[in-house]
Structures are given as C-alpha cells and as structure tokens.
Amino acid sequence: MILELKIKNFLSFKNEVIFSFEATSDKTLEDYYVTQMEDGTRILNMAMVYGANASGKSNLIHAFEFLNEFTRNLHEKDGINNMFVPFLFDETSKEPGVFELVFYAIGKKHKYQLIVNKNVVLEEKLFVYPGTQPASIFNRYFNAEKEISVVEFGPKIKISAQALEAIQLKALKNISVFDAYSQVNISIPELEIATKWFDDQFLSPINPYTELTEFSDEAIKNSIETKMNALNFLKEADFNITDVEFVDKVEKIPKALVEFFEKAPISEERKAQIKKEGAIPVEETFFTHRVLKNNNEEFHPLSENRQSRGTMRYYGLSAPFFHAIENNAFLPIDEIGSALHPLLVFHFLREFLQKSNQAQLLFTTHNMSILNEKDMLRKDAIWFTEKQEDGATELFSMADFNFRKELSFYNAYKIGKFGGIPEL
C-alpha cells in the first residue's frame, strides 16, 4: 500500500507538495476506508482530488505515472530522457526534480527516493524499515567526473562482487537500478520484494483516452471469474447485456495496405497469405443484448462499435478494477467520470470500498455530486489542487480545514471554502 508521495519540481509542482493516504484519527467509515498495518500506521483505501481545470489534478496522476514507468524495464527505450519535465515558468527548470514514495510491500515499510534531471539520475535510494529505523537496500549516485553511476548496497545486503559489477554495468546514467537489476540473472531478496511490488501492485494510470477494451478482453479470455465480474459491471451500465463473445473473422484490406504488409516484420509465409487473400484475420468483440418482444425473450449480438461510449468505458474499467482488488494494487484514474453517468461512478466507488482489502484507488474528478454522498466520504480522503499566480500547483486536503463534518461538503466546496474551484 502507498502511504505518501512527495514531489518537487515536476510539471506544475514547483515547490514540494505531499500527497498522503495516511488516515487521521477520524473513525468515519473506518471498516471500509482504513487498513491498519503491522506497525500501527493507518492507511486509506481511497482518495479523490478536486480542482479547477489546469490546476494540476492530472499532474498528480502523472507523477505516479512517471515513477511507474521509470522503475519498469526501460533499457530498450530512452530511459529518463523525455520523461522528466520540470517546472518551466522560471529558473526552477534548471534544477533537478525530487520524488519520495513511501509504500508497504509484504507488510514492510519502504522508502524510495529519486533525484533526476532531464538526462541523468543524480540520486536513487531504497530503504526498508525492519523496525522504526530505516535500513539501506541500495544507494545510487552520479559521479560527474567519470560520467558514470555508482551503485552501493546496504551493509546487510548479501551480494557478490561479480553481481555488484553486473548491476553497476547495467545501471546507465539515465535508467533506474530496478531496470538494471531486471537485466541481470541474480536474486537479491530485499530488492526483489520492492521490484515485485512495483511490477504487480503499482498499476499504470488510466486517463480519459486510455484504450481499456483490449485489456479487459484479454483478462476475460483468461478467466471465467473475470468474465462474470465484467458482466456484472456491464449490467449496471446496460441492463440488457447478458454475455460477451469473441469472434474470429477475415477482413478485406486495400491493396495499398497489402503492399505495406510486404515490408512488415512478419514471416514470409504470413506475407504470402495476406498477398494471396488480400485480407487479414481479426477478432471482434460482440455483446449479447437481451430484449423482450411480446413477452418473449430475444438475444441479439452487437459488435463493440455498436455500444455506447459509456458502456465500453465501464466495460474497460472492469478488468483494472478486479485486478486491483485481487492483487491489493494501487489504481490511479484521471477523470473517473469520463463518459459515465454519475450513478455508475457512485456504484464503482462503493464496490471498490466494499471489496477492497488492501487495494487503493486514487482518482481525479469534477463531479461535485460525489461530495453529497456522505456514506462514502472522509475528510482526509478529499484533496484539492489550486493554481497559484506563478503557475505552480498547491495541493492540500479537506482535513486541513476546521469545520463540523455534519456540514455539507458539497455546499462548502461550491462556495469556495476549500478553494480548488474556477474563478469565474
């Protein structure tokens, strides 16, 4: 589970901001919202972010996305190049960005620290907390004189000289130690735990333009349980849908596209088949709709391009939803209400809170009506972004404000008590 993220000099976050999932002493919806770790830390399972357009809501999601991509296998890409974007409106753009992520993996508290600029990883550190004090797993820094990265492991980490040298050679100046570790055939248990957490429990963000259909299609093909869960989701979006099927068919293609495939990196046999038939095999998703006609049931399959955008969006969200629940993973969603009726959003959030054990959901939204749903709100779970005069984003929680929780969150936000609204 994620406890907090500190960000400094990344996109619109000029000054250090701290987003935290740590629960206050408030006992509201304790059973649904709060997970208590072995060390007594209380962590929220869900948080939401409000703010005016261009105030920095999405940039918070992008900060998580940056860490998600950077810690994964990027050695075949450009590493940090073009991924890191500093605050660009003043001299801060010449300074490095700073990130600190505190998370729990297999019940143990970890701290990951990163200092970067556009081309180089200046510092990268990983700690674990066997008790109240941190123990170093690795410490990586950039030797400017020799133009190389130096990786050092903590005194309690068992690693041979050959293994250290192998990681050192792979730790290029613009990629993560996690990436370097993934390229060598060795196992460091303390590092393996954090690596597996980043791979399995730190999910890629979903934004309004993320294509989710294919992900859900593949998940459904591989699991009947996932299929049933997706169908239950679909019934909330379109009560007529009773089944989803995948149909293989052959689709004719233009002559110009046939010539394109002749240059594609596929087998010669495949090229010859496409040239001969002038077609390619494709798979199409069909949704079965149940309708009543003269009190008789009829079932009609309709292809995915005949479904509403909202239905397909909700269908697409089903697989990430259940993946997060089953793997106790962190799921960030930007603009959760995109193409969805507000009642579907409420259903999604309630289902998450009810089904989550240690899964976490972070989402941004403009949907103020959620603030009327007191049965799924805690003050410490509601955050706001506000743009300052210099273009920098300020990030703060409703828990920072003193007011009676019996008062309407919706009305207080609407009249500007918390900020984070457009100035019209």
C-alpha positions in Angstrom: 0.0 0.0 0.0 1.1 3.6 -0.7 1.5 5.9 2.3 2.6 9.1 0.7 4.3 10.7 -2.3 6.4 13.9 -2.1 7.0 15.8 -5.3 9.2 18.8 -6.1 9.9 20.4 -9.4 7.9 18.2 -11.7 5.4 19.6 -14.1 3.3 22.2 -12.2 4.6 21.1 -8.8 7.3 23.8 -8.4 7.6 23.6 -4.6 7.4 20.4 -2.5 3.9 19.0 -2.1 2.9 15.9 -0.2 0.0 13.7 -1.1 -0.8 11.2 1.7 -3.0 8.2 2.1 -2.4 8.2 5.9 -5.7 8.3 7.8 -6.3 10.8 10.5 -7.8 9.8 13.9 -11.3 10.2 12.4 -13.2 6.9 12.7 -15.7 7.7 10.0 -16.3 4.6 7.7 -13.3 3.0 9.5 -14.2 -0.5 8.4 -14.5 0.4 4.7 -11.8 3.0 4.3 -8.9 2.2 6.6 -6.3 -0.6 6.7 -4.0 -0.8 9.7 -0.5 -2.0 9.0 1.5 -4.2 11.4 3.4 -1.1 12.7 0.1 0.7 13.5 0.1 3.0 10.5 -3.5 3.6 9.3 -3.8 3.9 5.5 -6.8 4.9 3.4 -8.1 2.7 0.6 -9.4 5.5 -1.5 -8.8 9.2 -2.1 -10.1 11.8 -4.6 -8.8 15.0 -6.0 -10.8 18.1 -7.0 -9.6 21.3 -8.6 -10.3 23.7 -11.4 -9.2 23.0 -15.0 -5.4 23.3 -15.4 -4.9 23.4 -11.6 -2.7 20.3 -11.6 -5.0 17.4 -10.8 -3.8 15.3 -13.7 -0.2 16.2 -12.9 -0.5 14.4 -9.6 -1.5 11.3 -11.6 1.4 12.0 -14.0 3.8 12.0 -11.0 2.7 8.4 -10.1 2.9 7.5 -13.8 6.4 8.8 -14.0 7.6 6.6 -11.2 5.6 3.7 -12.6 7.4 3.9 -16.0 10.8 4.8 -14.6 11.0 1.8 -12.3 10.0 -0.6 -15.0 12.1 -2.0 -17.9 13.0 1.0 -19.9 16.5 0.0 -21.1 15.2 -0.5 -24.6 13.8 3.0 -24.6 15.3 6.4 -23.8 15.4 5.9 -20.0 14.6 9.1 -18.3 15.1 11.2 -21.4 11.8 13.0 -22.4 10.1 11.5 -19.3 11.1 14.1 -16.8 9.6 17.6 -17.2 10.5 20.2 -14.6 8.5 23.4 -13.7 9.1 25.5 -16.8 7.9 29.0 -15.8 11.1 30.2 -14.1 14.7 29.3 -13.2 13.4 26.2 -11.4 13.5 24.5 -14.8 17.3 24.2 -14.5 17.0 22.4 -11.1 16.5 18.7 -10.6 13.2 17.1 -9.7 12.8 15.3 -6.4 10.5 12.4 -5.6 9.9 10.3 -2.5 7.5 7.4 -2.4 6.7 5.6 0.9 4.9 2.3 0.5 4.4 -1.1 2.2 5.4 -4.3 0.4 4.7 -7.6 2.2 3.8 -5.6 5.3 7.2 -3.9 5.4 7.5 -0.1 5.1 9.8 1.0 2.2 11.0 4.4 1.1 12.1 5.2 -2.4 13.9 8.4 -3.1 14.8 9.8 -6.5 16.6 13.0 -7.7 16.7 13.5 -11.5 17.2 16.0 -14.3 16.3 15.6 -17.9 19.3 13.4 -18.7 20.7 11.9 -15.6 19.7 10.1 -12.4 21.5 12.1 -9.8 20.5 10.1 -6.8 18.4 7.0 -6.3 17.9 5.3 -2.9 15.7 2.5 -1.5 15.2 1.8 2.2 13.3 -0.8 4.2 12.1 -0.4 7.8 12.8 -3.6 9.7 11.9 -1.6 12.8 11.5 2.1 13.5 14.8 3.0 11.7 15.4 2.6 8.0 18.0 0.2 6.6 19.6 0.9 3.2 18.9 -1.6 0.4 20.8 0.5 -2.2 22.2 3.9 -2.7 23.0 5.1 -6.2 24.6 8.4 -7.2 26.1 10.0 -10.2 29.9 10.6 -10.5 30.0 13.7 -12.6 33.8 13.5 -13.1 33.7 10.0 -14.5 30.3 10.4 -16.1 29.0 7.1 -14.5 26.5 6.0 -12.0 27.8 4.3 -8.8 25.6 1.8 -7.0 26.2 0.8 -3.4 24.2 -1.8 -1.5 23.5 -1.6 2.2 25.7 -3.4 4.8 23.1 -6.1 5.4 22.5 -6.9 1.8 24.3 -10.0 0.6 25.7 -9.6 -2.9 28.8 -10.9 -4.5 31.4 -8.6 -6.2 30.5 -10.1 -9.6 26.8 -9.4 -9.1 27.5 -5.9 -8.0 29.7 -5.3 -11.0 26.9 -6.7 -13.3 24.4 -4.3 -11.9 26.9 -1.5 -12.0 27.5 -2.0 -15.7 23.7 -2.1 -16.5 22.9 1.0 -14.4 23.3 3.5 -17.1 23.1 7.2 -16.1 19.5 7.6 -17.3 17.8 4.4 -16.1 16.7 3.0 -12.8 18.5 0.5 -10.6 15.3 -1.6 -10.8 15.8 -1.6 -14.6 19.4 -2.6 -14.2 18.5 -5.4 -11.8 15.9 -6.8 -14.2 18.7 -7.3 -16.8 21.0 -9.5 -14.6 20.5 -13.1 -13.6 20.8 -12.7 -9.8 18.4 -12.5 -6.9 18.6 -10.0 -4.1 15.6 -10.8 -1.8 15.3 -7.3 -0.3 15.3 -5.7 -3.8 13.1 -8.4 -5.3 10.3 -7.6 -2.8 10.3 -3.9 -3.9 10.7 -4.8 -7.6 7.7 -7.2 -7.5 5.6 -4.5 -5.7 6.3 -2.0 -8.5 5.6 -4.6 -11.2 2.4 -6.1 -9.7 0.9 -3.7 -7.3 1.7 -0.2 -8.8 -0.6 -0.1 -11.8 -0.3 2.2 -14.7 -2.7 5.2 -14.6 -5.9 5.3 -16.6 -6.9 8.6 -18.2 -9.9 9.5 -20.3 -8.1 8.5 -23.5 -6.7 5.2 -22.3 -7.8 2.3 -24.5 -9.1 -0.2 -22.0 -11.2 -2.6 -24.1 -8.3 -4.8 -25.3 -7.0 -5.1 -21.7 -10.4 -6.3 -20.4 -10.9 -8.6 -23.5 -7.6 -10.4 -22.7 -8.4 -10.7 -19.0 -11.9 -12.1 -19.7 -10.5 -14.7 -22.1 -8.1 -16.0 -19.4 -10.6 -16.1 -16.5 -14.2 -17.1 -16.3 -14.4 -15.3 -12.9 -13.2 -12.1 -14.5 -15.8 -12.5 -17.3 -18.6 -12.9 -14.7 -17.3 -9.8 -12.9 -17.2 -7.8 -16.1 -20.8 -8.9 -17.0 -22.0 -7.7 -13.6 -20.3 -4.4 -14.3 -22.0 -4.3 -17.7 -25.4 -4.9 -16.2 -25.0 -1.7 -14.2 -24.2 0.2 -17.4 -26.7 -1.5 -19.8 -29.1 -3.9 -18.1 -29.8 -5.7 -21.5 -26.2 -7.1 -21.9 -26.0 -10.8 -20.9 -22.8 -12.1 -22.5 -19.6 -11.1 -24.2 -18.1 -13.2 -27.0 -15.0 -13.0 -29.3 -15.5 -13.9 -32.9 -12.6 -14.5 -35.4 -13.2 -13.3 -38.9 -11.4 -12.3 -42.1 -11.4 -8.7 -43.1 -10.5 -7.5 -46.6 -7.9 -4.8 -46.8 -7.0 -2.2 -49.5 -4.2 -3.0 -52.0 -2.0 -0.3 -50.6 -2.2 -1.9 -47.2 -1.3 -5.3 -48.7 1.9 -3.7 -50.0 2.5 -2.3 -46.5 2.4 -5.8 -45.0 5.0 -6.9 -47.6 7.5 -4.7 -45.8 6.3 -5.5 -42.3 8.5 -7.6 -39.9 6.4 -10.8 -40.2 7.1 -14.2 -41.7 7.3 -14.7 -45.4 4.6 -17.3 -45.2 2.3 -14.8 -43.5 3.1 -12.1 -46.1 2.3 -14.6 -48.9 -1.0 -15.5 -47.3 -2.0 -11.8 -47.0 -1.0 -11.0 -50.6 -2.9 -14.0 -51.9 -6.1 -13.4 -50.0 -6.0 -9.6 -49.7 -7.3 -10.0 -46.2 -6.2 -10.4 -42.6 -7.7 -12.3 -39.7 -9.2 -10.1 -37.0 -11.0 -10.7 -33.8 -14.2 -8.8 -33.0 -15.9 -8.4 -29.6 -19.7 -8.9 -29.5 -22.1 -8.1 -26.7 -25.3 -10.1 -26.4 -28.3 -8.0 -25.7 -31.5 -9.5 -24.2 -34.7 -7.8 -25.3 -38.4 -8.6 -24.6 -40.8 -8.7 -27.6 -44.4 -9.6 -26.9 -43.2 -11.1 -23.6 -40.8 -13.3 -25.4 -37.0 -13.1 -24.9 -34.8 -12.5 -27.8 -31.0 -12.3 -27.8 -29.1 -10.2 -30.3 -25.3 -9.9 -30.6 -24.0 -6.4 -31.3 -20.3 -5.6 -32.1 -18.4 -3.3 -29.7 -18.6 -0.4 -32.2 -22.4 -0.5 -31.7 -22.2 0.0 -28.0 -22.4 3.4 -26.3 -19.1 5.1 -25.3 -20.2 4.9 -21.6 -20.9 1.2 -21.8 -17.5 0.5 -23.3 -15.7 2.7 -20.8 -17.4 0.8 -17.9 -16.6 -2.5 -19.5 -13.0 -1.4 -19.9 -12.7 -0.4 -16.3 -13.9 -3.8 -15.1 -10.6 -5.7 -15.6 -8.4 -3.0 -13.9 -10.9 -2.8 -11.1 -10.8 -6.5 -10.3 -7.0 -6.7 -11.0 -6.5 -4.1 -8.3 -8.9 -5.9 -5.8 -7.3 -9.3 -6.4 -3.7 -8.1 -6.2 -4.1 -5.5 -3.4 -2.8 -3.0 -6.0 -2.8 0.8 -6.3 -5.1 2.0 -9.2 -4.9 5.7 -10.3 -7.6 7.1 -12.6 -7.7 10.5 -14.1 -11.2 11.9 -14.7 -13.0 8.9 -13.4 -16.4 10.1 -14.6 -15.4 10.4 -18.3 -18.4 9.2 -20.4 -20.1 7.7 -17.3 -23.4 8.6 -15.6 -22.8 9.8 -12.0 -24.7 6.9 -10.6 -22.3 4.5 -12.3 -19.4 6.3 -10.7 -21.0 6.0 -7.3 -21.5 2.3 -7.9 -17.9 1.9 -8.9 -16.6 3.7 -5.8 -18.9 1.8 -3.4 -18.0 -1.5 -4.9 -14.3 -0.7 -4.6 -14.6 0.3 -0.9 -16.7 -2.8 -0.1 -14.4 -5.3 -2.0 -11.0 -3.8 -1.2 -8.8 -5.4 1.4 -5.5 -3.5 0.8 -6.2 -2.3 -2.7 -6.1 1.5 -3.2 -7.9 3.9 -5.6 -6.8 7.4 -6.4 -9.0 9.4 -8.8 -9.5 12.9 -10.0 -12.9 14.3 -10.8 -15.0 17.4 -11.5 -18.1 15.6 -10.3 -19.2 17.6 -7.2 -22.2 15.5 -6.6 -19.9 12.8 -5.1 -19.5 15.3 -2.2 -23.1 14.7 -1.3 -22.5 11.0 -0.8 -21.7 11.1 2.9 -21.8 7.3 3.1 -18.5 7.1 1.2 -16.7 10.2 2.3 -14.0 11.0 4.8 -12.4 14.5 5.1 -8.9 13.1 4.9 -9.8 11.3 1.6 -10.7 14.5 -0.2 -7.9 16.6 -1.8 -7.7 19.8 -3.8 -5.3 21.4 -6.3 -5.1 25.1 -6.8 -3.0 27.1 -9.3 -1.0 29.9 -7.8 -0.2 33.2 -9.6 3.2 31.9 -10.7 1.6 28.9 -12.3 2.6 26.5 -9.5 0.2 23.9 -8.1 -0.7 23.8 -4.4 -2.0 20.5 -3.1 -4.0 20.2 0.2 -6.6 18.1 2.0 -10.0 18.8 3.3 -8.7 17.5 6.6 -6.6 20.7 6.8 -9.8 22.7 7.4 -11.6 23.0 10.7 -15.3 22.7 10.3 -18.0 20.4 11.5 -18.3 17.2 9.5 -22.1 17.4 9.7 -21.9 20.4 7.3 -22.4 19.8 3.6 -19.1 19.1 1.9 -20.8 19.9 -1.4 -22.0 23.3 -0.3 -18.7 24.2 1.4 -16.8 23.4 -1.8 -19.2 25.1 -4.1 -18.9 28.4 -2.3 -15.1 28.2 -2.3 -14.5 27.4 1.4 -11.7 25.0 0.4 -10.5 26.7 -2.8 -9.8 24.4 -5.8 -12.6 25.9 -7.9 -12.6 28.1 -11.1 -12.6 31.9 -10.6 -15.4 33.0 -12.8 
